[in-house]
Amino acid sequence: MAGQNHFASVSVPSGVALNEEESAPDATTLGDEVTVSSPSARRQRVALNPMDIGKFVTSNGSCDHSLTDEERFEALTHCWEPDKEYAFPKTIESNRSRAFQYHYLSLWPWLAYSEMFGGGGFCKHCVLFAKTESSSHGGLRKRGVLITQPLNRFKKAVDILKNHALSEYHRRASESANDFLEWHGDRVNLDIRNRLVKAREEQVVKNRQRLIPIVKTILLCEHLNNLKRNATYMSNKFQNELIAAIGKIIRRKIVREVNDSKFYAVLADETSDAGRIDQLTICLRYISTSASKPVVKEVFLKFCAVAQKTGAALARTILDALEEEGVDVRNIRGQGYDGCASMKGAGNGVQAEIKAVVPQALYFHCASHCLSLALVHSAEIVPIKLAAGVVKSVCNFFCKSTKRHQCLMDKIDAHAPTSSKTRLKALCPTRWVESHHAFITFRELLVPLFHCLVELGQVTGETGVRAYELESSVCKCDFVFALLTIESFSCIFLPLSMQLQKKSLDIFAALRMVDNILSILELKRQNVETEFKIIYDEVTEICALLDVEIKMPRISGRQMHRENHQAETPEAYFRVTMYVQYLDHLIQELRSLFADSRQKAMKVQCLVPKYTVSSTFADLIETLDFYQTDLDCSASVLRGEFECWKAKWGRKAGNELPETAIEALSFCPRIEYPKIATLLQIFATFPVTTSTPERTFSSLKLLKTYLRSTMGHERLNGLASMTLQRDVPVSVDEVVDLIAQDPRRLDIVL
């Protein structure tokens, strides 16, 4: 073999005991008995292992280019490996006897053992595929252990092997080895240089990408040099035309997909931009059938400037915008807005005005707003309201000064070093998740906050006075009770608040989540003494750290501004006046605010397989009458489909039944169940939240800043479409074709 004589030219590493054939006999251990083999036995053993990896080692650390592909393949796949009974030679390091461990070979598959050079480990990939690299100081980078020299010192063998596995040259050699095996296996006729060095292919791609902007710049310069001065197309006017054209193409593709889906829901919300202009954002929710299974999509359509905020004016703006973009307003089957009077008003609200045009366009109050309202209304209890005010004041106090914030960070390091929180979160009126996070974070940092306020209270001036006031508010047992009560329920509502903001959620899944939360709250109400005892014990520990006494307030004959319940112990008093009242308010508000959505869902849920098996066709009569124009069939036709649909799911186990409309639609072939598929599609378009319109406001703030507050409406919508609908592809030819529809100085269309 071509590589058999390489070991003769490699210098044997010095300083290793029993690693030279001429210096000492080989010592191998067999059980408790030590046997010594002669140098001649060592040579004989090497001769019996022609695939020893040591035969392929070179002195410069680079692979042997004289090896044929077959020799390299055999060395890589059939390299000699000792068996489990093999006795590895031992060396003396730090007065201890050490040896190569057999399990190294299984931990690092690229590792091979060689009996040559005194015995030691080599990296198969680096020996067979490593390339010589230049160092930063000129010359060649030297290779060492595992490449040109064996691993025969084992005190730090594990660290050496780990570091080698993470090295760049080993990674490249391993990629070359894997590519070689793939190439050798199927014998694909490819450039072997590119296949052996995958990094080279990647570098070629990167280099080509770097050249693209250079070429485009040269073409632009050529464009400017050759065109007439009055046709350079570099003006701000043409830039706005390009942006508007791209936005129009994106909206056309969205509208085409919406019209293909047919039924959709309208989502809208209103805000003010940097130019003090009221912007109405319009989004659409529909079922996309372009993929292998139906998918719920919520997409941004456009911003509309509004001058009047009455329900009639906003409804007319929405309908005009839909007609302008080519969306069929007759197919609106759902409306999703917040709960302000101009949107949800039953007489003159937007939803009423649109229902007058499209009677099937049902209105759904945003579920996230309902949850937020439930929490806000429940927080009207005096101690809860006061605690929320203290949390807000403390957050504002630390957010307005970097010195105060630094003091807080120092106290966190001193009193809560294991905490992952490093700053307070302000109460947010619109981002519901952030409000939950604010209470949870405040509870976790309560002790560091106390020590920080004590230290800042000793500072002269306004800072000291304000810190002392906040310290007095925090160091009250009723505040601690209120804070832990809010925090205990915030941990329950946090997952629900995050889940409700998902685009793929439908009304059935949302109501099921709300029902789960209600079940948890009702269970807590049944075991209120046990649940509050946990909070009371935690409050006791915190008050001990804050040096606060737990006591009941004075009971008077006539009390107007706080609760005045009779109780024998502080635990009973705070349980009745705070925990129970807050819990009862939450249960009542959740039931009340989600009652309308629940009523609408119950009328149509009989087609969802989870409820189909226990429903009858009589439950579907009202739905049939309401959507008669969409179904265009007699009751007998729908009855037949319903009976087949019910029989299909009656044979399934309970855990196999879909629980939402979008899941059921995936198992509803339109050929077999055309009417049921239509109804399920309509039900799946029912909006759950207005989170998508809320997200567009974040982009609006980034696009229309105070520096660009006079931005035109077409430019704004174009930029917003490009920002919010990145997944919609737009080609250069499409833009040029649209631009060419207007008269130009250049001939860009035949």
N, C-alpha and C positions, 0 to 999 in steps of 0.2 A: 504494500500500500504506500501511496505517496507520502503519507504523513508519518511513517514508522520511524524515520531517522531524525525527527525534529528534536526528540528529547536529548539527543547526544550533544546538541549545541547550546542547551540551556544551562546556565550556571545554577548549581544546587544551592538553595538558601542555607545560610549558615546559622548556627546558634540553636538548631533543633536537634534534640537528642534522638539518636537512632534513626536518622533520616538519610544516611549515606550507606550504600552497600559496602563500601570499603572500610568504613570506620567502625562498625559494630554489627554483630549479628542481629537478626530480627527477633524481637521478643513478642510472642503472642501468648495470650492467656486462655487456657482451656479449663473452665471451672475454677478450682482453687489451685490448680497446678500451672506453673509457668514453664513453657517450652521455648527453646531458642532455635531458630532456624538459621542455617548458614547462608552466606551471600549467594552460593550456587542455587540454593532452594528458592531464594528470592527471584533470581533471573529465570528460573524454570517456571515460576508462577506467572511472571509477566509474559513469558512466551506463550503460556496457555490462554491468555486473554487478549486476543488481537484487537478487540474493540475497546481497549482501555482508553479513556479520554485523554490521558497524558500523551499518547502518541500523536495527537493533533495540535499540541501546544507549540506556539512559535515564540521566538525571543522578543519580537517587537510588539506583541499584544494584538496584532491584526490577524484576521483569518487567513488560512492557507489557500491562496488562489489556485494552487496546482491541483487541488482536490476536484475530482469529478462530481457531478450531481449525485450519482449513485453512491459514491463513497461518503459524501456529506449526508445524504439521506440515511444511510445505514448507521453512521456515527450518531446521528441525532435520535433515531428511533430504536436502535438496538445497542446502545452503549452498554458496556459491561457494568453490572451492578452486583455488589456482594450480597450474599444471602444473610438471613437474620442470625445465623450461627457464626458468621465471620468474626474473627478476633482482630480488631483494629489495633495497630501498634500504638503504644502509649508514649507520651512525652512528660517530662517533669517541668512544671511551671509553678513558680511561687511555692516550691516545696510540696507540691501536690501532683499526683499522677493523673493526667488527663488524656482523653482519646476522642476520636471522631465518634459521633453518636448516630446509630442507624436511623433514628426517627427524623434526622435532618433531611433525609432523602424524600420522605413523604411530605414534610412541611414545605419544602422548596423543590418543586418538580424539576426545575432547571439545574439542580445540583447533581453532580456525579462524583463518585469516588475513584481515585487513581492510585494504583500501587507503585507508580513510578515517583521519582523525586523524594523518596522516603515515605510516601503515603500521604494523601491529603485530598481535599475537595477542590473541584473546579466547576466553573459555570459552563455548561454545555453550549448555551446560546452565545456567550461572549467568545468562547474559544473557537467556535465554528463560524460566527457571523460578525464579530466585532470589526470595526474599521478604524484605521489610524486617524486620530484627530489632532489638529494643531492646537497648541496651548496659546494662552494670551500673551506669553512672552516670547513667542517664536519657537521653532522646533516642534518636536512631536511630544504629545502628552504621554507620560509614562503610565504603563499598565502595571498592576501589582497583583495582590492576592486574588485568587480565583480565576485569573486570566493567564498570567505568565508564571505565577508561583502558586503552589498549592496552599490551601488553608490547613496548616499543620500546627497552629497555635490555637488552643481551644478555650482559653480563659474567657475571652470575649467573642466567642464564635457566633453566638446568636446575634449580637449587635452588628458584627461585620456582615452577616448574611442579610439582616434587615436593611442596612444601609446600601448594600449592593443592589438589593431588589428595587430600591427607590431611586437609584442613580439613572441619569439620562442615557448614558451609553448602554446600560443593560436594557432599558426599555426599548431602545432602537434595535438592539440585537435580538430581543425577544420578538419584536414585530417582524423583523426579517425572517426569523426562524418560523414563525407561524405562517407568514406569506409563502415561504418556501415549501412548507408541508402542503399548503393548499394548492400551490401550483404543481407540485410533484404528484399530488393525488389525482388530479383530473387532466394533467398535461395540457393545460390551456396554452395556446400559442401567444404569449405576451412577452413584452420586453422584460427579461429576467432582472435587469438592473432596477427597474421600477418596482417589480414584485418583491425583490429582496429588501429594498429600502423603501418602506411605505412612507417614511418621513420625507423622502425626496418628492414623492407625488404630492403630498400635502404642501410642501414648500413651493412646488410649481404652481399649484392652485392659488396660494397666497400671493405669489409674485405676479401672476396674471391679474389678480384683483387689484393689486397696487398700480398696475399700468392703466387700468380702465379710466380713473379720473384724469390721469395725465393726457390720455388720448382725447377724452372729452374736452379738456381745456384747450388743446390744440385745435380741435374742430371748432370750438367756440371762437377762438381767435381768428381762424380762417373765415368763419361766418361774418365776423365784424369787419374784416378787411375787404371782403368781396361784395358785401351788400351795399345798397345805397344808404345814404344817411337818413332818408325818410322811411326806411324799411328794416331797421335793425331788430325790432321787436324786443327791445330791452327796457321799455318804459314801464312805469308803475301801472299804467292803465292796462297794458297787455299782460302784465303779471297777474293783475286782478282777474282778467278774462280767463287766464289759464287756471287759476284756482277755482273760479266759478265753474269752469267746464269740467274739471275733475270732480267737484262736488256734485254736479248735475249727473255725471255718468254713474257715480256711486248710488245716488238716489234712484236713478232709473233701474238699476239692477235690483235694488231692494224692493222697489214698487213692483217690478216684474215677478219677483218671488212671492210677494204678498198676494198679488192678484192670482197667481197660480194656485196658491193655497186657498184662496177665496175668502175664508172667514178670518177675522182678526179683531183685536181689541185695541182701543186707544188709551194711551197713558199720557198724562199732561201735568205740568206743574209750572209755576211762575216765580221769577226772581228778578232782581235789578242788577244790571251790569255796571262796569266801571264808568260808563257814560251816563249814568242815571236814567237808563232806558229800561222799561219793564220788558223782559223777554219771556215768552211762553215757549217752553220746550215741548215738542210733540214726539212721542215714541210709539212704536207699534209692537204688539205681541201677536205672534202667529205660530202655526205649526209648519215647520219645513219638512218636506218629504223628499228632498234631494238626496239624503243619505239613505243607508240601508234600512233604518227605522225612523219613525217620526221623532222630531226634536223640537222642543220649545225654543223659540228665539224672541228676544226683545231687542229691538234696534232703534237707533236714533234716526229721526227723519229730518227735522229742521228746527231752527229757532224762528219765532215770529214776534216782531215788535208789537206791543199792544198799547193803545192809548186809553182805553176804557176797560175797567175790571168788572163790569157787570156780567152776570151769567149769560145773558143774550149775546153780548159783544164777544166774550171768550168763546162761546159755542160757535158763533159765526166765523171767528178766526180759525178755529180748528177745522170746520167743514170746508172753508175756502182753501186752506192749505192742503187738505187731502185731495180736493178736486184739482187744484193747480198741479200737483205732482202726479196725477193720474190714478189715484187710489179710489176704488169704487166705494163710496160712502154707504151704499145700501147693504154692504156686507159687514158692517160694524156689529159685533155681537157682545162686546164688553166694554166697559168704561172704568178706568182706574184713576182716581184723584185722591187728594187729601180731604180733610173734613171741614174745610172752610165753607161758609154759607154760600159764596158765589159759585162753588163747584158742586156741592152736594144738595143744594136747596131743592126741595120737592116741587116748588112752584116755579121759580125763576132761575134755578141753578143751571150750570152747564149740563149736568146729566139729564135734567128734565127737558131742556131745549133739544138735546140730541135725540132723546127718546121720542120726542114729538115727530122727528123726521124718520127715525129708525126705531120702531117700538121694541124690537128684539135686543137692543143695546142695553143690557143690564148694567147697573152701576154697582161697583164693589168698593167699599171704603178701604183704603190702604191698611193692610194688616199691621205693618210696622207702626203706623200712626196710631192705630187702635191700641197696640201694646203700650206705646208711649203715653197715650192719654190715660190708660188704666193706671200706670205708675204715677203719673202726675196727679190724677184725682185722688189716689190713695195717699199721696204725700201731703194732702191738705190737713192731715192730723197734726195738731200743734207741735208735739215733740219731734215728729219726723220732719216737718217743715223747717223748724228751727235748726235741726241738725244739718239738713241740706244747705241752709244758709251759711252755717259755720264752715262747712267743707268748702263752699264756693269762696268765702272770704279768705280762708287760709291759702287756698290755691292761688288766688289773685295776689296775695301778699308775697308769696315766694316767686311768682312768675315775673314780677315787676323789678326785681333786683338780682343781679348776678352774685353779689356778695351774700345775700340771704340764701340763694340757691347753693352756693359753695358751702356755706355753713351747714345746710341740710345734708349735703353729700358727705361731709365729714362725720356728722352724727350717725348717718346710715352705716358708714364703715365701722364706727365704734360700737353701735348698739344693735345693728342688724346686718352683720357682715355676710350672712348667707342669703340675704334678700336679692332677688333679681331686679327689683325696682330701684331706680336711681332718681326719679323725679315724680312729682305729683301730676295727675291728669286733671285738667279743668272739666267742669260739668258742661257738656255740650247740649244745646237745645235741640239740635236736629239729628246728630249722629247718636242713635240710641245705644249702640254698643259702647261708645266712648263714655257715656254716663255710667253704665254699669262698671266699666273699668275704673272710673274715677273713685267710686266708693270702695271697690276692692283694694285698690292701691292705697287709698287713705288709711284703711284699716291695717294694712300690712306695715305701713310706715308710721303708725300712731306714736309709738314710743320714741323713735328718733325725732319726730316732730315736736313732741313735748320738750325734750332736752334742748332742741334748737330754739324753741320759743323762750325757754327760760334764759338761755344765754343772750338772745337778742333783746330780751326785756331789760337787761342791765345796761343797754346802750342808751346814751342820752339822745334826745331829739324825738322826732316823729316816729322813727323806727322802733325805739324802745317802748313808746306809749302804745303803739298799735300791737306790738308783739305781746305786751302785757295783757291787753284786752283779749286777744285771741287765746292766750294761755288760760285766762280765766274762763273762757267759753268752753275750751276743750277739757279742762280739768273739772268736769261735772259728771256725776254718775248718770244723770238722765241723758246727757249727750252720748256717753259711751254705750248705754243701752240702745239708744236710737241708731247709732252708727252700726253696731253689730246686728241689729234687726234688719236694717236696710241691706247690709252686706250679705247676710244669710240668704235673703231672697234674690239679691242681684246675681248670686252664683247660680240660682235656678233659672233666672230669666236670660242670662247671658247666652247660653247655647240657642235658645229660642229666637232671640233677637238676631243672631247671626244667620240662622237657618232661614228665617223669613225673607232675607234679602237675596236669596238665590233666584236666578232667572228661571231655572228649570222647575221650580216649585209650582204646583197647581193648588186650587182651592181646597181639594179634599185632603191633600197632604198637610196643608197649613192648619186646617181645622183639627186634624188628628194630633198634630203637635200641641196645639192649644189645649185639647182635651187631656193630653198627657200631663201638662203643667197643672191643669185644674185638679186632676186626680192626686197629684203630689200635694197641692195646697190643701185639699180636703182631708187627706191623710194626716197632714200636720195639724189641722184643726181638731181632728179626733183625738190626737195624742199631744195636745197643746202643752200639758204640764211637762211631759218628758222632753219635748222639743225645746221648750224655753229653758229647762234646767241646764241644757248644754250651753246656751248663750249666757245664762247667769253665772255658771262656773268660769267661763272665759272672761266675762266682765269683772269678776272678782279678782282674777289674776292680773288683768290690765290695771285695775284701780289700785292694786297693791304696788305696781311699778310706778304709777303716777302719784302715789300718796293721796288718793282720793277716797273719802269715806262714802260707803253705800248707805243711803238713808232715804226715807220717804219724805216728800215735802209736807209742809204743815197742812193739816186738814181744817178747813174753815166751814162755817155754816152756809155761806153763799159764795160760790166761786164762779167767775165768768171767763177767765183767760187761760185756764188749764184744767186738766181732769181732776176730779175731787172724789174719787172712789174710796170707799172704806176698805181697808186691807190690814191684816195683822202683821205681815212681814213685807220687807221691800221686794222680795221676789214675787209675791202675789200681787203687789201693787203695780209693778212695771209690767207684769204679764198681762194684767187686765187692761191697763190704760194705754199700753203701747203695742205689744206683740199681737194680742188678740184683735184689737181694732184694726191694725194695719193688715193683718191676714184676712179679716172679714171684708174689708174694703177691696182688696185685690181680687178675691173670689167674685164678689158682686160686680165689679167693673169689667172683668174679663167676660163674664157671662153676658152682660148687657151690651158691650161694645161689639162682640162677635155674634150677637144674636141674628142680625140681619143677614150676614154672610152664611150663617148656619142654615137659616130658613131657605135661602135660595139654593144651597147645595143639597138639602134634603129632597127638594123637588126633582132633582135630576140624578141623584146618586144611584137610582135603581139599575142603571146600565153599567155601573162599576162592578166587576165580578164579585167583589167582597160582599156587596149588598144585593146582587142579582139573585143569588141562590135563595134568598129569603123574601124576594119581592114578587109581586104579581103584575100582570099587564095593566090592571086598574091603576097602579101607581104611576103608570106612564101616560095615562090619558091626558092629564093637564099639560105635560111636556109636548105631547103630540099636537095639541091645539095651539100652543104658543109658537111652535116652530113649523107650522103647517106649510108655510111658503118655502121653507128650506127643504122639507122632506118631499112634498108634492106626491103624496101617496095616501091611500085609504088606511083606515085603522086595521083592516084585516091583513094588509101587507106587513105593517109594522108588527102586528101580533105574531105572525108567522116567524119573522126574524127574531123576535124576542124569545119565543119558545125554543128555537134552535140555539140561540145564544145562552139561554138559561140551562139547557140540557148539556151544552158543551162544558160549562163550568161546574155543573152538578156532579160530574164524574171526577173532579179534581179534589185534592185534599185542601184543607183550610189554609195551610201555609203556602200553597201554590197559587192562590187567588190574587190577582193584581188589586191594589188598593187605591190607585189613582187613575184618572182618565187617560193620561199619557201612556201609562203602562198598559192599560187595557187596549189602547189604540194599536199598540205594537203587535197584539195577538188578534186583531180584527181585520181580516182580509176584506178589502172593499168589494171584491167580486162576490163574496158569500154574504156579507152583511153590509150592503151599501148604505142603508138608512141609519143603522146603529153606528157605523163608522162616521157618518156625518154628524150625528149628535155628540159622539165622543170627541170629535175634533172641536166642535163648538165649546164643549165643557172644558177642554184643555186650554182654550184661549182665555178663559175667565181670568182676569188679572188678580194677583195676590197683593203686591205692593207697588209703590211708585219709586222703588230704589233706582231703577234705570234712569228716569228723569232726574233724580237727585244727583246721580253720578255725572250727568252732563253739565251740571253747574260747576263742578270742579274743573272741567275742561274749559268752560266759559271764562272762568277767572284767569286761567293761564293764557288764553287766546286774546281776550280783550282786556288788557291791563290799562293802568292809568296813562301809560305812554302811547297806547293805541286806542284810546277811548273814543275816537271818531271813526273807527273802522266801519266800512260799509257793510250792508247786510249780506250781499252776495258773497263777499270775501269771508265774512264770519261763518256763514253756512258751509262754504267750501272747505275752510280750514277745519271746522268742527266735524264734517263728514270724513275727512282724511284722518283726523285724530281718533274718532270714536269707532270708525268702521274700517280698521286696518286689514281685516280679513277679506274685504271685497277687492278683488284684483282689478287694476286699471292699466291698460296697455297704452303705449305712446301713440299707436295708430288710432285708437279710439279718441284720444284727446285731439289729435291733429284733424281727424274727420269732423269732429264737432266744431273746432275752431274754424275750419274751412267753410262752414255754412254761411258765415258772414263775409261780405266783400273784403278782399285783402289786396295790398299792393303786389304781393307775390302770388304766382299761380301755384297753389298747393292742392288743387283739385281739378279733375278733367271736366 
